[in-house]
Amino acid sequence: MHIELTYTLGTFDHFLPHREHWVSVTYCAKHVGGEPQIMEPKKCTGIGWFALGELPNRITEISRKNVEELMRQQAR
């Protein structure tokens, strides 16, 4: 799959159990060609495209924060 980065959405702190702290830099991009494919089949069983208002209920906490920020920025 080919994408074009359009801008940096933000930098997010992600605190995990066992005192792990990750910093996630999230980029917005547009699809310019090709098909997505699962590159880590032992970690991921499916892939899909969803409208922001139709996301699955089970997404990671950091993904939830990313979506909230994207919607906040789009509302400006």
HELIX and SHEET records of a PDB file:
HELIX    1   1 LEU A   52  GLU A   54  5                                   3    
HELIX    2   2 GLU A   61  GLN A   74  1                                  14    
SHEET    1   A 2 HIS A   2  LEU A  16  0                                        
SHEET    2   A 2 GLU A  20  GLY A  33 -1                                        
END                                                                             
